[in-house]
Amino acid sequence: MDGVTDLRALSGWILPDGSWQPAEEWWHVSALYDLTEQVPNHFTPELHAALKSGDESKIRRAASEAGFVKISRQQIDLVRFTLQQLRTLQRLVELFDPDAEIMVLLEHGNRQKNIRIERLIKLKSVAPLLS
């Protein structure tokens, strides 16, 4: 968990393979540029094109569509979500206040839902997060 004790300070990316990459708040896009060399197999042609354009909104959208899950400021931003990613998220939040809530932004922020940490930790499937 990288020493994070406050849910509001949890910040980074859960990669498509479920691995966790912390990123400083407001530096998520910059972190993606670094990750292109570290984990090149996760970067789709669309994400490479978005990174080349430099347009942050296009980059965030392409990253979500490539399966990257952004965590920032008690929010999870995702388009797709796998069981591996859920397990990583559960490990990241398991020591936080079980009554705390985290907002899940779906469909590029067009839909959102709040979920308590206690419920999130108990999930056995990604379906409740995506529905």
N, C-alpha and C positions, 0 to 999 in steps of 0.2 A: 504494500500500500504506500510505499515511499514516504512514510512518516506523516501522512496526512491524517489529522485528527478531526477536522471539520469538513463535513460533507460539502459545504460551499467552496472549499479549496480543492476538491478533487477535480483534476483537469487533465485531459489527454485524449488519446484515441484507443479504441479497441479495434484491432486490425481484423480483417476478414478471417484469419486463422484463429482468432480468439486471444492473441497475445496483447499485452497492455504496453502502450507507449505513452508515458507521461509527457505533457506539454504545458508550458507556462500559460497562464491565462492570457488571452489575446495573441498568442503565438501559435495557434493550431495550424494555420496555413503554412507558416514558415517551417513548422515541424514536418509537414508533408514533403517539402522539398528535400529535407535531410533523409527522410525515409525512402525516397526513390532509389537511393544507392544501397540502403541497408536491406530492404525487402522488395526488390524490383518486381517479383512475381505477383504482388498484390495490385500493381498499377495497370489499369486498363488503358487502351489507346485514348479513350475519351478523357480519362483523368490526366494523362500526359498532355493532351491538347489543352485542357483547362489550365494546367500548371504553366504551360508555355504562354498562354494568353495573359496571365497575371491577374485576371479578374477574380477577386475573392469570392464573390457569390457563385460564379461558375465553378470554381475550385471546390467549394463546400458541397455544392450539388453533385458534382462528379464523384467526389470522395464518398458521399452517402450512397450513390448509385453503385459504386464499386464495392460496397459492403463495409466501409469504414464507419465506425460509430463514434461520434464526438461526445465527450462528456465535459461539461463546463457549467459552472454556476448553478448547481443542483438541477441541471437539465441534461437529458440524453437525446441526441439528435440522430435519428436513424431512418432508413428506408427499408432495409432488410436487416434481419437479426437471426443469428444461428444459435443453436444450443450451446456451442462452444463459447460464443460471445456472452450468452446469458451466464454461464458458469464463471467466466472472468468477472463480469459485473457483480455477481453475488459475492465473490471473494473480495472484491474491492470495497463493498459496502457492509460487509458482515459485522464490523465492529462499531458502526455508527448507531446513533439513537434509532431504535426500531420504530418509533413513532414519527420520525422525520419523513418527509415526502420528497420525492424526486419527480420532476416533470418529464414526460416522454413526449418528444416532438416527432410526429409522424407526417409522412407525405410532404417533406420539406417545410414543416411548420404549419401546414394547413389544418392539421388535427393535433390535438394535444390531450394528454390525460395525466393525472397525478396518481402515483402509486406509493404506498407506504413502504419503507425499507423492510419492515417485518413481512409484508406480503411478497415483496420482490424476492427475498431470500428463500421463501417457501415454494416458489414456482418450479414446476417440473418440465414446463414447456414454454416456448416463446409466444404461443398463441394469445394468452391474455394481454401481453404487451402490444401486440400488433392489431388486435381487434378493437 
